[in-house]
Amino acid sequence: MADKPSRGLVFYGDGLAQFVSPSHTHLHELASRGTCGFLSLPHSPPAESEDERVVRELALLLDAYDSYILRNRKHSSVSDCLEKSSVPTISERFMGLRAAIFTNDSSVIPFARFLGFTVVELGDLNMNNGSLKEQPFSELLKLLGFHDAKALETCEFDLIFVHVGSGGNDKDANIGITSNKAELINGLIGRVLERAQLGSEISSRLHFSVVMSYGSSAKNEDSVSNSSLQREINHDLSLLFPRQSYTVTGKDSVNNIRHHCPMLIAQWQNAVTRKDNAERFSFEEFKEHGANLAIPADRFLHELAFKLWKAPKYGA
């Protein structure tokens, strides 16, 4: 545990897990430095649109599924105002946590504001051809209180999410553009690792997480067969293996778990996170060599808020 509160930076590649390639060296370097595992999700509702999936899975990642359901209900404008006022903001839920989200997704923006996030346009972080602008990237770190490899005493935000979608409602939703978005995240990770040199104040104060989901590709048969959290176990021996924590709440089994295509997560903070044996950012590598198997996606923010000294410890 750090002797000072961390500041959190999360890169969330929605639907980009399938586009991770061996050329994404910064992403694999992060996996090799930190601790890796999975965030489990429920099955998708029937006839769910892509925009609905994007917001629902983000809501689960932010433990705001109840707010997502509430916001989607059809009410009069008066009832909407009354019910919105009863939804606690992220600051109210996590001890004054100041949080921002960078995104260009038009379905995510109103929901993030509904939850109390400050919303910033993502486009300023990249130029044409996927190359990164230095000045906006430096400004992003300054928002977290990092400047010239130093951790300032004050910061504007305790937590920043950078949401990069696979397409969704964008007109550029095709394989080529989506692959470029995976390149964008890889490039951003490289910038972070370059600034957070081992032994620097940034490396010891920045809790860095990268989350990649399968998005709509989770419905494909190939994804289902190649990315299952369940292992093949002889039926006669199955009772000897304990149930994983993501499948139970207390003594009760959790229903509606999607055992395939979980979110992949790698986290790193120098001298704070454990280092496991994973060397690449991939499902197979995390399953065989990651330190964590899976926790429910809606527990992620609680674990992160603990590192920021904004929540009590979740779990063991």
C-alpha positions as CSV (number, residue, x, y, z in Angstrom):
1,M,0.0,0.0,0.0
2,A,1.3,3.4,-0.9
3,D,2.0,6.0,1.8
4,K,0.0,8.6,-0.2
5,P,-3.2,8.4,-2.2
6,S,-2.7,7.4,-5.8
7,R,-4.2,9.1,-8.8
8,G,-6.0,6.8,-11.3
9,L,-5.7,6.6,-15.1
10,V,-7.8,4.1,-16.9
11,F,-7.7,3.4,-20.7
12,Y,-10.8,1.5,-21.7
13,G,-10.8,-0.1,-25.2
14,D,-14.4,-1.0,-25.8
15,G,-14.5,-3.8,-28.3
16,L,-10.8,-3.7,-29.0
17,A,-9.6,-6.9,-27.4
18,Q,-9.7,-8.9,-30.6
19,F,-7.5,-6.3,-32.4
20,V,-4.6,-6.6,-30.0
21,S,-1.6,-7.8,-32.0
22,P,2.1,-8.7,-31.4
23,S,3.0,-5.3,-32.8
24,H,1.4,-3.5,-29.8
25,T,4.6,-3.7,-27.8
26,H,3.6,-1.0,-25.2
27,L,0.5,-2.9,-24.3
28,H,2.5,-6.1,-23.8
29,E,5.1,-4.3,-21.8
30,L,2.4,-3.1,-19.4
31,A,1.1,-6.6,-19.0
32,S,4.6,-7.8,-18.2
33,R,5.1,-5.2,-15.6
34,G,1.9,-5.5,-13.6
35,T,-0.8,-7.8,-12.6
36,C,-3.4,-9.2,-15.1
37,G,-6.8,-10.8,-14.9
38,F,-10.4,-10.5,-16.0
39,L,-13.6,-8.6,-15.3
40,S,-16.7,-10.8,-15.8
41,L,-19.9,-9.6,-17.4
42,P,-23.5,-10.9,-17.6
43,H,-25.1,-12.1,-20.8
44,S,-26.4,-9.4,-23.1
45,P,-30.2,-8.7,-23.1
46,P,-32.0,-9.9,-26.2
47,A,-32.3,-7.5,-29.1
48,E,-29.8,-5.1,-27.6
49,S,-28.5,-2.4,-29.9
50,E,-24.8,-1.6,-30.2
51,D,-25.2,1.8,-28.6
52,E,-27.1,0.1,-25.7
53,R,-24.3,-2.4,-25.3
54,V,-21.6,0.2,-25.1
55,V,-23.4,2.2,-22.4
56,R,-24.5,-0.9,-20.5
57,E,-21.0,-2.4,-20.3
58,L,-19.5,0.9,-19.3
59,A,-22.2,1.2,-16.6
60,L,-21.2,-2.2,-15.3
61,L,-17.5,-1.1,-15.2
62,L,-18.6,1.9,-13.2
63,D,-20.9,0.0,-10.9
64,A,-23.8,2.1,-12.2
65,Y,-26.1,-0.5,-13.7
66,D,-29.0,0.6,-11.6
67,S,-28.5,4.2,-12.8
68,Y,-28.4,2.9,-16.4
69,I,-31.7,1.1,-15.9
70,L,-33.2,4.1,-14.3
71,R,-32.1,6.4,-17.1
72,N,-33.6,4.2,-19.8
73,R,-37.0,4.1,-18.3
74,K,-39.7,6.1,-20.0
75,H,-41.0,8.7,-17.6
76,S,-42.4,12.2,-17.7
77,S,-39.9,15.0,-17.5
78,V,-41.0,15.8,-13.9
79,S,-40.4,12.2,-12.8
80,D,-37.0,12.2,-14.7
81,C,-35.9,15.2,-12.7
82,L,-37.0,13.7,-9.4
83,E,-35.4,10.4,-10.0
84,K,-32.2,11.9,-11.4
85,S,-31.8,13.9,-8.2
86,S,-32.0,10.7,-6.3
87,V,-29.0,9.1,-8.2
88,P,-25.8,9.7,-6.3
89,T,-22.9,11.1,-8.3
90,I,-19.6,9.4,-8.5
91,S,-18.3,12.1,-6.1
92,E,-21.0,11.3,-3.6
93,R,-20.5,7.6,-3.8
94,F,-16.7,7.7,-3.4
95,M,-15.8,10.3,-0.7
96,G,-15.5,13.3,-3.0
97,L,-13.8,11.6,-5.9
98,R,-13.2,14.0,-8.7
99,A,-13.5,12.1,-12.0
100,A,-13.4,12.9,-15.7
101,I,-14.0,10.8,-18.8
102,F,-12.4,11.4,-22.2
103,T,-14.7,10.1,-25.0
104,N,-16.1,10.9,-28.4
105,D,-19.0,8.4,-28.2
106,S,-22.3,10.3,-28.4
107,S,-24.1,7.6,-26.4
108,V,-21.6,7.7,-23.6
109,I,-21.4,11.4,-23.1
110,P,-24.9,12.0,-21.7
111,F,-24.6,8.9,-19.5
112,A,-21.2,10.0,-18.1
113,R,-22.6,13.4,-17.2
114,F,-25.7,11.7,-15.6
115,L,-23.2,10.0,-13.3
116,G,-21.4,13.2,-12.4
117,F,-18.3,12.8,-14.6
118,T,-16.7,15.8,-16.2
119,V,-16.7,15.0,-19.9
120,V,-13.8,15.9,-22.2
121,E,-13.7,15.4,-26.0
122,L,-11.2,12.6,-26.8
123,G,-10.3,14.0,-30.3
124,D,-7.7,16.4,-29.0
125,L,-5.4,13.5,-28.0
126,N,-4.7,12.3,-31.5
127,M,-3.8,13.8,-34.9
128,N,-4.2,12.4,-38.4
129,N,-2.9,9.0,-39.0
130,G,-3.1,8.1,-35.4
131,S,0.0,10.0,-34.2
132,L,-0.3,11.6,-30.8
133,K,-0.2,15.3,-29.9
134,E,2.4,15.9,-27.2
135,Q,0.8,19.0,-25.7
136,P,-2.7,17.5,-25.1
137,F,-1.2,14.4,-23.6
138,S,0.9,16.4,-21.2
139,E,-2.3,18.3,-20.3
140,L,-4.0,15.0,-19.5
141,L,-1.3,14.1,-17.0
142,K,-1.4,17.6,-15.6
143,L,-5.0,17.2,-14.8
144,L,-3.9,14.3,-12.5
145,G,-1.2,16.5,-10.9
146,F,1.8,15.2,-12.8
147,H,4.2,17.6,-14.4
148,D,7.8,17.1,-15.6
149,A,8.1,13.7,-13.8
150,K,6.9,15.3,-10.6
151,A,3.8,14.7,-8.6
152,L,2.3,18.0,-7.6
153,E,0.5,18.4,-4.3
154,T,-2.7,19.4,-5.9
155,C,-4.6,18.0,-8.9
156,E,-7.8,18.8,-10.7
157,F,-9.0,15.1,-10.9
158,D,-8.3,12.0,-8.9
159,L,-9.4,9.7,-11.7
160,I,-9.5,10.0,-15.5
161,F,-11.1,7.4,-17.8
162,V,-10.1,7.5,-21.5
163,H,-12.8,5.7,-23.4
164,V,-11.9,4.5,-26.9
165,G,-14.7,2.7,-28.7
166,S,-14.6,0.2,-31.5
167,G,-17.1,2.2,-33.5
168,G,-20.6,2.0,-32.2
169,N,-22.5,4.9,-33.6
170,D,-19.5,6.4,-35.3
171,K,-19.5,6.5,-39.1
172,D,-15.9,5.1,-39.2
173,A,-16.9,1.8,-37.6
174,N,-15.0,-0.6,-39.8
175,I,-12.1,-3.0,-39.2
176,G,-9.4,-0.7,-40.4
177,I,-10.5,2.2,-38.3
178,T,-11.0,-0.1,-35.3
179,S,-7.5,-1.4,-35.6
180,N,-6.2,2.1,-35.6
181,K,-8.0,2.7,-32.4
182,A,-6.1,-0.2,-30.8
183,E,-2.9,1.5,-32.1
184,L,-4.0,4.7,-30.4
185,I,-4.3,3.0,-27.1
186,N,-1.0,1.3,-27.6
187,G,0.6,4.7,-28.4
188,L,-1.0,6.3,-25.3
189,I,0.3,3.5,-23.1
190,G,3.8,4.0,-24.5
191,R,3.6,7.7,-23.5
192,V,2.5,6.8,-20.0
193,L,5.3,4.3,-19.5
194,E,7.8,6.8,-20.9
195,R,6.8,9.4,-18.3
196,A,6.4,6.9,-15.5
197,Q,10.0,5.7,-15.4
198,L,10.8,3.3,-12.6
199,G,11.7,5.3,-9.5
200,S,10.0,8.5,-10.6
201,E,7.3,10.2,-8.6
202,I,4.8,9.4,-11.3
203,S,5.5,5.7,-11.2
204,S,4.8,5.6,-7.5
205,R,1.7,7.8,-7.5
206,L,-0.1,6.8,-10.7
207,H,-2.3,3.7,-10.6
208,F,-2.6,2.8,-14.3
209,S,-5.2,0.4,-15.6
210,V,-5.9,-0.8,-19.2
211,V,-9.2,-2.6,-19.8
212,M,-10.1,-4.2,-23.1
213,S,-13.4,-5.7,-23.9
214,Y,-14.7,-7.9,-26.8
215,G,-17.8,-5.8,-27.4
216,S,-20.3,-7.1,-29.9
217,S,-17.7,-9.8,-31.1
218,A,-18.6,-11.7,-27.9
219,K,-21.6,-13.1,-29.8
220,N,-19.3,-14.8,-32.4
221,E,-18.9,-18.5,-32.0
222,D,-15.1,-18.3,-32.4
223,S,-14.9,-15.8,-29.5
224,V,-17.1,-18.0,-27.3
225,S,-14.9,-21.1,-27.9
226,N,-11.6,-19.4,-27.5
227,S,-12.2,-17.1,-24.5
228,S,-14.0,-19.1,-21.8
229,L,-13.1,-18.7,-18.1
230,Q,-14.2,-22.2,-17.4
231,R,-11.7,-25.0,-17.6
232,E,-12.4,-28.5,-18.9
233,I,-12.7,-30.6,-15.8
234,N,-13.6,-34.3,-15.4
235,H,-17.2,-34.4,-14.1
236,D,-16.2,-36.8,-11.4
237,L,-13.6,-34.4,-10.1
238,S,-15.7,-31.2,-10.5
239,L,-16.7,-31.1,-6.8
240,L,-13.1,-30.9,-5.7
241,F,-12.6,-27.6,-7.4
242,P,-13.9,-24.5,-5.5
243,R,-16.1,-22.1,-7.3
244,Q,-14.5,-18.9,-8.4
245,S,-15.5,-15.8,-6.5
246,Y,-17.0,-14.1,-9.6
247,T,-19.6,-16.9,-9.7
248,V,-20.9,-16.4,-6.1
249,T,-22.3,-13.7,-3.8
250,G,-22.1,-14.9,-0.2
251,K,-23.3,-18.5,-0.4
252,D,-25.5,-18.0,-3.4
253,S,-24.5,-18.7,-7.0
254,V,-24.7,-15.7,-9.3
255,N,-27.1,-16.2,-12.2
256,N,-26.7,-14.9,-15.8
257,I,-22.8,-14.9,-15.8
258,R,-21.2,-14.9,-19.3
259,H,-18.2,-17.1,-18.8
260,H,-16.8,-16.3,-22.2
261,C,-15.3,-13.0,-23.4
262,P,-14.7,-11.2,-20.2
263,M,-13.0,-7.9,-20.1
264,L,-9.2,-8.1,-20.0
265,I,-7.4,-5.9,-17.4
266,A,-3.8,-5.1,-16.7
267,Q,-2.8,-2.8,-13.8
268,W,0.5,-1.3,-12.8
269,Q,1.8,1.0,-10.1
270,N,5.4,0.8,-9.1
271,A,5.9,-0.9,-5.7
272,V,2.2,-1.2,-5.2
273,T,0.8,-3.8,-7.7
274,R,2.1,-7.3,-7.8
275,K,4.0,-8.6,-10.8
276,D,2.7,-11.9,-12.2
277,N,4.1,-14.2,-14.9
278,A,2.1,-12.8,-17.8
279,E,4.3,-11.4,-20.6
280,R,1.7,-10.5,-23.2
281,F,-1.7,-8.9,-23.2
282,S,-3.9,-11.8,-24.3
283,F,-6.7,-13.9,-23.0
284,E,-4.6,-17.1,-23.0
285,E,-1.7,-15.5,-21.3
286,F,-3.9,-14.0,-18.5
287,K,-5.6,-17.3,-18.0
288,E,-2.4,-19.3,-17.7
289,H,-0.1,-16.8,-16.0
290,G,-2.1,-13.9,-14.6
291,A,-2.2,-13.3,-10.9
292,N,-6.0,-12.8,-10.9
293,L,-8.7,-14.9,-12.5
294,A,-11.9,-12.8,-12.5
295,I,-13.9,-10.5,-10.4
296,P,-17.3,-9.1,-11.5
297,A,-16.9,-6.0,-13.6
298,D,-19.0,-3.9,-11.2
299,R,-16.3,-4.4,-8.5
300,F,-13.5,-2.8,-10.5
301,L,-14.2,0.8,-9.5
302,H,-14.4,-0.1,-5.9
303,E,-10.9,-1.7,-6.0
304,L,-9.6,1.3,-7.9
305,A,-11.2,3.8,-5.5
306,F,-9.4,2.0,-2.6
307,K,-6.1,2.7,-4.2
308,L,-7.1,6.4,-4.4
309,W,-8.1,6.4,-0.7
310,K,-11.7,7.0,-1.7
311,A,-13.3,3.6,-0.6
312,P,-12.7,0.9,1.9
313,K,-11.0,-2.3,0.7
314,Y,-13.2,-4.6,-1.4
315,G,-12.7,-8.4,-0.9
316,A,-9.7,-10.1,0.6
